[in-house]
Amino acid sequence: MKIAALIFSLVALTGCLQEASDPKTSLSSDDIHNGENLKIDRLFLQQLSAKSVMIKWRGNADRVRLGKSPSKLDLVFTASIEEGHRIAKVSNLDPDTEYF
């Protein structure tokens, strides 16, 4: 069984404010922080399967954005906080697909 290829960058973890936004829109320049106020440390991918993954990190980013193209990160997963870590449960991925 092939596992979906997941490529994550610091852009995918956005330390955006807790304001409402439409997750179906493309990533805007307002969502990119160029690392100034974004602290991400100890990034882990856990419980990988063909259709899901749990992403765990420490820092102030509060959600994960990913998509099938670097210019369209249209999937948004909000993180919960457990034991000092942020955890985003990413699901409904297409098997054998590269995500950015």
C-alpha positions in Angstrom: 0.0 0.0 0.0 1.4 3.3 -1.0 1.1 6.1 1.5 0.2 9.6 0.2 3.2 11.7 -0.2 3.0 14.7 2.1 5.2 17.7 1.7 4.9 20.3 4.4 6.6 23.6 4.7 6.4 26.3 7.2 4.0 28.1 4.9 1.5 25.2 5.4 1.4 25.9 9.1 -0.1 29.3 9.4 -0.1 31.3 12.6 -3.2 33.2 11.5 -5.4 35.0 13.9 -8.5 33.1 15.0 -10.7 35.0 12.6 -13.2 33.4 10.2 -12.0 32.7 6.7 -13.2 30.6 3.8 -11.1 27.4 3.7 -12.0 26.9 0.0 -10.1 30.0 -1.2 -6.5 30.1 -2.3 -3.8 31.1 0.1 -3.5 34.9 0.2 -0.5 37.0 1.1 -2.2 37.8 4.4 -1.8 34.2 5.4 2.0 34.1 4.9 4.0 35.5 7.8 7.5 35.0 6.4 8.4 33.5 9.7 8.4 36.9 11.6 5.8 36.0 14.2 5.5 32.3 13.4 7.2 29.9 15.8 7.2 26.2 14.8 9.3 23.7 16.6 9.4 19.9 16.8 7.3 19.0 13.8 6.1 15.4 13.7 4.0 13.4 11.2 2.2 10.6 13.1 -0.4 7.9 12.4 0.2 8.0 8.6 -2.2 6.1 6.4 -3.2 6.3 2.7 -6.0 8.9 3.5 -4.9 10.6 6.7 -2.1 11.9 8.9 -1.8 13.5 12.3 0.6 16.6 12.3 2.0 17.6 15.7 4.2 20.6 16.5 5.0 23.1 19.2 4.5 26.8 18.4 1.9 29.4 17.8 0.6 28.3 14.4 -3.0 27.3 14.9 -3.9 25.5 11.6 -2.5 23.6 8.7 -3.1 24.5 5.1 -2.3 22.1 2.3 -3.3 21.3 -1.2 -2.3 19.6 -4.4 -0.6 22.7 -5.7 1.7 25.1 -3.8 -0.3 28.0 -5.2 -3.6 26.5 -4.0 -3.5 25.4 -0.4 -7.2 25.0 -0.2 -7.5 22.4 2.6 -7.5 23.8 6.1 -7.3 21.8 9.3 -7.5 23.6 12.7 -5.2 22.3 15.4 -6.2 21.4 18.9 -3.8 21.8 21.9 -2.8 18.7 23.9 0.1 18.6 26.4 1.8 21.7 25.0 1.6 20.5 21.4 -0.6 21.6 18.5 -2.2 18.7 16.8 -4.0 18.8 13.4 -5.9 15.7 12.3 -5.7 15.7 8.5 -8.2 13.4 6.8 -9.9 12.6 3.5 -6.7 12.7 1.5 -6.5 11.1 -1.9 -4.1 8.0 -1.8 -0.9 8.2 -3.9 -1.2 12.0 -4.2 1.4 14.6 -3.5 0.3 17.4 -1.1 2.0 20.7 -0.5 
